Amino acid sequence: QVQLVESGGGLVQAGGSLRLSCTASGNIFRFFDMGWYRQVPGKQRELVASITNSGRTKYADSVKGRFTITRDNAKITVYLQMNSLKPEDTGVYYCVGPPISAPRDWGQGTQVTVSS
């Protein structure tokens, strides 16, 4: 089991930026695929972005070109840089471990609120 701790959420105006961070427990993190889900009120949780242990990335169509997922294995941390934020990006963002399609491990979540 991997413990995941997110940080970096907050309130921002539309068009602004935020960077989320997720620090994982355990040195085996470097071997894991990692991802970010979000829970928007009234909708199912959505996979926003993922990154393989070799650095290959995937994004939801709704965030392509605006969000960037990266990882620093030395710091056992994965990041989500969110630019050009929109009100519809508002939600709780969760860091997850593998398997990305049905994660076993979830962080506690961090709230992102984008005002119009």
Phi, psi and omega per residue, in radians:
Q1 nan 2.434 -3.140
V2 -1.933 2.317 3.033
Q3 -1.643 2.333 -3.055
L4 -2.188 2.302 -3.128
V5 -2.220 2.042 -3.127
E6 -1.643 2.741 3.011
S7 -2.722 2.891 3.018
G8 1.863 -0.068 3.093
G9 -1.246 3.050 3.120
G10 2.839 -2.890 -3.132
L11 -1.847 2.284 -3.139
V12 -2.518 2.656 3.081
Q13 -1.379 2.705 3.087
A14 -0.966 2.394 -3.082
G15 1.629 -0.198 -3.122
G16 -1.465 -3.032 -3.070
S17 -2.322 2.657 2.992
L18 -2.505 2.663 3.019
R19 -2.157 2.115 3.073
L20 -1.638 2.537 3.087
S21 -2.189 2.600 3.098
C22 -2.439 2.033 3.115
T23 -1.795 2.308 -3.088
A24 -1.888 2.719 3.054
S25 -1.578 2.573 3.013
G26 1.649 2.343 -3.137
N27 -1.225 -0.289 -3.109
I28 -1.330 -0.029 3.097
F29 -0.852 -0.695 -3.041
R30 -1.068 -0.315 -3.129
F31 -1.626 -0.053 -3.012
F32 -1.675 2.522 2.797
D33 -1.333 2.507 -3.112
M34 -2.284 2.783 -3.132
G35 -2.729 3.014 3.051
W36 -2.211 2.223 2.978
Y37 -1.882 2.820 2.970
R38 -2.393 2.611 3.100
Q39 -2.007 1.905 3.095
V40 -1.684 2.394 -3.119
P41 -0.907 2.245 3.100
G42 1.462 0.023 -3.126
K43 -2.249 2.849 3.073
Q44 -1.271 2.754 3.065
R45 -1.068 2.451 -3.051
E46 -2.145 2.354 3.022
L47 -1.321 2.066 -3.064
V48 -1.589 -0.805 -3.078
A49 -2.768 2.659 3.075
S50 -2.506 2.755 3.135
I51 -2.491 2.304 3.128
T52 -1.389 3.009 3.133
N53 -1.151 -0.323 3.108
S54 -1.689 0.020 3.057
G55 1.699 0.110 3.101
R56 -1.317 2.359 -3.037
T57 -2.053 2.679 3.014
K58 -2.422 2.625 -3.107
Y59 -2.387 2.621 2.946
A60 -1.172 2.579 -3.124
D61 -1.010 -0.564 -3.072
S62 -1.188 -0.289 -3.090
V63 -2.107 -0.055 -3.132
K64 -0.993 2.354 3.137
G65 1.489 -0.184 -3.135
R66 -2.037 -0.606 -3.107
F67 -1.887 2.577 3.087
T68 -2.365 2.212 3.076
I69 -1.799 2.337 3.102
T70 -2.426 2.955 3.112
R71 -2.495 2.646 3.049
D72 -2.236 1.753 -3.057
N73 -1.161 -0.537 3.119
A74 -1.113 -0.585 3.141
K75 -1.703 0.064 -3.081
I76 0.774 0.868 -3.062
T77 -2.352 2.453 2.999
V78 -2.055 2.505 -3.055
Y79 -2.099 2.695 2.974
L80 -2.308 1.834 3.063
Q81 -1.498 2.127 -3.074
M82 -2.055 2.005 3.137
N83 -2.009 2.870 3.117
S84 0.853 0.846 -3.060
L85 -1.143 2.558 -3.129
K86 -2.105 2.739 3.103
P87 -0.978 -0.552 -3.140
E88 -1.277 -0.094 3.022
D89 -1.438 -0.125 3.138
T90 -1.049 2.337 3.119
G91 2.877 -3.057 3.055
V92 -1.726 2.227 -3.088
Y93 -1.820 2.290 -3.089
Y94 -2.090 2.361 2.989
C95 -1.522 2.415 -3.105
V96 -2.352 2.713 3.016
G97 -1.809 -3.033 -3.082
P98 -1.319 2.783 -0.146
P99 -1.317 2.414 -2.988
I100 -1.083 -0.603 -3.104
S101 -1.228 -0.425 3.134
A102 -2.625 1.286 -2.974
P103 -1.074 2.449 3.023
R104 -1.461 -0.601 -3.007
D105 -2.044 2.286 3.140
W106 -2.220 2.535 2.956
G107 -1.338 -3.116 -3.105
Q108 -1.398 -0.249 3.129
G109 1.631 2.594 3.071
T110 -2.350 2.349 -3.049
Q111 -1.410 2.296 2.999
V112 -2.084 2.181 3.123
T113 -2.190 2.153 -3.137
V114 -1.979 2.053 -3.126
S115 -1.605 2.587 -3.119
S116 -1.579 nan nan
